[in-house]
Amino acid sequence: MALIHSSNEYQIPRGRLYWDPRDAATDALTGEEEFGNCPSFTIAIETEKLEHFSSQTGLREKDDSRVVQVDRSATVTCDNVSFDNLAKYLSGQVETVSQTSDAVTAATLAVIPGRFYQLGRSDTNPAGDRNISSLVITDSTATTTYVAGTDYAVDLVKGRLQIIDAGSIVAGDIKVSYSKAAKSWKRIKTGAASELRGAIRVVSDNAGATNRDYYMPLCILKPAGELPVIAEEAEYVTMEFELEVLTPPNGAAIYLDDAPVAE
């Protein structure tokens, strides 16, 4: 009878990645959120060995070697540039900005011809006012009213004002009046957390191979590499993250589950 050899398992890895953030106060998991399309998720393991050499003979020989340290990490490449993923990359917090309906009357604005200005910008309102209407611009004494398209240009949706270089407005103070509508939008504010702690789950959907799911219950997520904001080449933006894979007090660092057996 001929020898019976086991078959090989070849794998083209695919799957979905989930991040389960831990509550900053309690360190409890809060529920998994999908990362979106991740072209790459790789695990790296480095070990450190302690080696012993015998000095009992003229030739110093290695007679023992033991692994004394293991360092597990992972790298994520994601091209789902969602607001939540950007917040992860920037180590920031997602919040909602609410603009109330109001009228701004004769606000003083120092300008220079040829420059651009964000109306309503302040340290407490860095985005400024948006969705404005009924814009009126005068000189500092409110005796001369300037003309849109001749003296200035404006983007009413974004609240952006441009002082036209060849217009009648000179360097100095002007008065700006307008109405702003009630609007809300999302914002990422950095500096909210020094590190992102959570769990990572990879639900495999491989091409032509057995699916096995990875779970890492305690990880520290941090951004890596560069985030393109303006690019000359026509390429999809990707974000890279690094994971420190830690061992929790009552568990293992990595769990790899085979597909359940169908009954």
C-alpha positions in Angstrom: 0.0 0.0 0.0 1.3 3.4 -0.9 2.0 6.0 1.7 -0.9 8.3 2.5 0.1 12.0 2.7 -2.0 14.8 4.2 -3.3 17.4 1.9 -1.9 21.0 2.0 -4.0 24.0 3.0 -3.4 27.0 0.8 -4.9 30.3 1.8 -5.7 33.6 0.2 -6.7 35.6 3.3 -9.8 37.8 3.4 -12.1 38.9 6.1 -13.7 41.6 8.2 -12.0 43.5 11.0 -13.8 44.7 14.2 -12.5 47.0 16.9 -14.1 46.8 20.4 -13.0 49.9 22.4 -12.6 49.7 26.1 -14.3 52.3 28.4 -11.6 54.6 29.7 -13.0 54.6 33.3 -13.9 50.9 33.7 -11.7 49.2 31.1 -14.8 47.2 30.1 -15.4 46.4 26.4 -18.2 48.4 24.9 -19.2 46.6 21.7 -17.6 45.9 18.4 -17.5 48.4 15.5 -16.5 47.4 12.0 -13.3 48.9 10.6 -14.5 48.6 7.0 -12.3 47.4 4.2 -8.8 46.5 5.4 -6.5 45.3 2.5 -4.0 44.0 5.1 -3.8 42.7 8.6 -0.6 41.1 9.7 0.7 39.6 12.9 4.3 39.8 14.0 5.9 37.9 16.8 9.4 38.5 18.2 11.1 36.4 20.8 14.1 36.9 23.0 16.2 33.9 24.1 18.5 33.4 27.0 21.4 31.2 26.1 23.8 29.4 28.3 27.3 28.3 27.5 29.3 25.6 29.3 32.8 26.6 30.6 33.7 23.0 31.7 35.8 22.2 28.7 38.4 24.0 26.5 35.7 24.7 23.9 32.9 27.0 25.1 29.7 25.2 24.0 26.1 26.2 24.1 24.3 23.7 26.4 21.0 25.4 27.0 18.6 27.9 25.3 15.3 29.2 26.6 12.8 31.7 25.3 12.4 34.3 28.0 10.4 37.0 26.2 7.7 37.2 23.5 6.4 40.4 21.9 3.3 40.2 19.8 2.1 43.0 17.5 -0.1 43.5 14.5 -0.3 46.0 11.6 -3.5 47.2 10.0 -3.9 48.9 6.6 -7.4 50.4 6.1 -8.8 52.3 3.2 -12.2 53.0 4.7 -11.6 56.6 5.5 -14.7 57.0 7.7 -15.1 59.7 10.3 -14.7 57.1 13.1 -11.6 55.6 11.6 -10.1 59.1 11.2 -10.8 59.7 14.9 -8.9 56.5 15.7 -6.0 57.6 13.5 -5.9 61.1 15.0 -6.4 59.7 18.6 -9.3 62.0 18.8 -12.9 62.1 19.9 -15.9 62.5 17.6 -18.4 65.2 18.8 -21.3 67.0 17.3 -21.1 70.8 16.7 -24.4 72.6 16.8 -24.8 76.0 15.3 -27.9 77.9 16.5 -29.9 80.3 14.4 -28.8 83.8 15.0 -28.0 87.2 13.5 -24.5 88.8 13.6 -24.7 92.6 13.5 -21.8 94.9 12.6 -19.0 92.5 13.8 -15.6 94.1 13.4 -13.2 92.2 11.1 -9.6 93.3 10.3 -8.8 92.5 6.7 -6.1 92.8 4.1 -7.0 92.9 0.3 -6.4 89.5 -1.4 -6.8 87.5 1.8 -9.5 84.9 2.8 -11.4 84.9 6.1 -13.6 82.5 7.9 -16.5 84.4 9.3 -17.3 83.8 13.0 -14.0 82.1 13.7 -12.7 82.2 17.3 -10.8 80.1 19.7 -14.1 78.6 21.0 -15.5 78.3 17.4 -12.6 77.3 15.2 -14.8 76.2 12.3 -16.5 79.6 12.3 -20.1 80.2 11.1 -21.6 78.3 8.2 -24.7 78.4 6.1 -25.0 82.2 6.3 -27.3 84.5 4.4 -28.1 88.3 4.1 -24.5 89.3 4.2 -23.8 93.0 4.3 -20.3 94.5 4.5 -19.5 98.1 5.2 -16.5 100.2 6.2 -15.7 100.7 9.8 -18.0 103.8 10.1 -20.9 101.9 8.4 -21.2 104.7 5.8 -20.0 102.8 2.7 -21.6 99.5 1.7 -19.3 97.2 -0.3 -20.5 95.3 -3.4 -20.3 91.5 -3.7 -18.4 90.4 -6.8 -16.6 93.8 -7.0 -15.2 94.3 -3.5 -15.5 90.9 -2.1 -16.5 87.3 -2.9 -18.2 84.9 -0.5 -19.0 81.2 -0.1 -22.3 81.4 1.9 -22.4 77.6 2.7 -18.9 77.5 4.3 -18.9 81.1 5.5 -15.7 82.0 3.6 -15.0 85.6 2.7 -12.5 86.8 0.2 -11.4 90.5 -0.1 -10.9 91.2 -3.7 -7.5 92.8 -4.3 -8.7 95.3 -6.9 -11.8 96.3 -5.0 -12.6 99.3 -2.8 -11.8 97.6 0.5 -8.4 98.7 2.0 -6.4 97.1 4.8 -8.1 97.8 8.1 -11.3 97.2 9.9 -14.7 96.4 8.2 -18.1 95.7 9.6 -19.8 92.4 8.8 -23.5 91.6 9.3 -25.2 88.3 8.4 -27.7 85.7 9.5 -26.7 82.1 10.2 -29.0 79.1 10.1 -29.3 76.3 12.7 -27.0 73.5 11.5 -25.0 70.7 13.0 -22.0 68.7 11.8 -19.5 66.2 13.2 -16.0 67.1 14.4 -12.9 65.2 15.5 -11.0 66.9 18.3 -7.6 65.5 19.0 -6.0 65.1 22.4 -8.9 63.3 24.0 -7.0 60.1 24.7 -3.4 59.2 25.1 -4.0 55.6 23.9 -6.8 53.5 22.5 -7.4 50.3 24.3 -9.7 47.6 23.1 -10.1 44.2 21.5 -9.6 43.1 17.8 -11.5 40.4 16.0 -10.9 39.2 12.5 -13.8 37.2 11.0 -12.3 35.3 8.1 -13.9 34.8 4.7 -10.9 33.3 2.8 -10.8 32.5 -0.8 -10.8 28.7 -1.2 -9.6 27.8 2.3 -10.7 27.0 5.8 -12.0 30.1 7.7 -10.4 30.7 11.1 -11.2 33.7 13.2 -8.7 35.6 15.3 -9.5 37.4 18.5 -7.1 39.5 20.6 -8.9 40.7 23.8 -6.4 43.3 24.9 -4.7 45.6 22.4 -3.4 49.1 22.2 -4.2 50.8 18.9 -2.0 53.6 17.6 -1.6 55.3 14.3 1.4 54.7 12.0 2.8 56.1 8.8 1.3 59.0 7.0 -2.2 60.2 6.2 -2.5 61.8 2.8 -4.6 65.0 2.9 -3.6 66.3 -0.5 -2.0 64.1 -3.1 -1.0 64.5 -6.8 -1.4 60.8 -7.7 -4.9 59.4 -8.2 -4.7 56.7 -5.5 -7.1 55.6 -2.8 -6.1 56.9 0.7 -5.0 54.3 3.2 -4.4 54.6 6.9 -2.0 52.4 8.9 -2.3 51.3 12.5 -0.1 49.4 14.8 -1.4 47.1 17.5 0.4 46.1 20.7 -1.1 42.7 21.5 -1.1 42.2 25.3 -2.0 39.3 27.5 -5.0 40.1 29.7 -5.0 39.0 33.4 -7.4 36.2 32.8 -6.9 35.0 29.3 -4.5 34.6 26.4 -3.1 37.2 24.0 -4.4 35.6 20.8 -7.3 33.1 20.2 -7.6 31.4 16.8 -10.9 29.6 16.3 -11.5 27.0 13.6 -14.8 26.9 11.8 -17.5 25.2 13.9 -18.4 21.7 12.8 -21.8 21.6 11.2 -24.3 19.2 12.8 
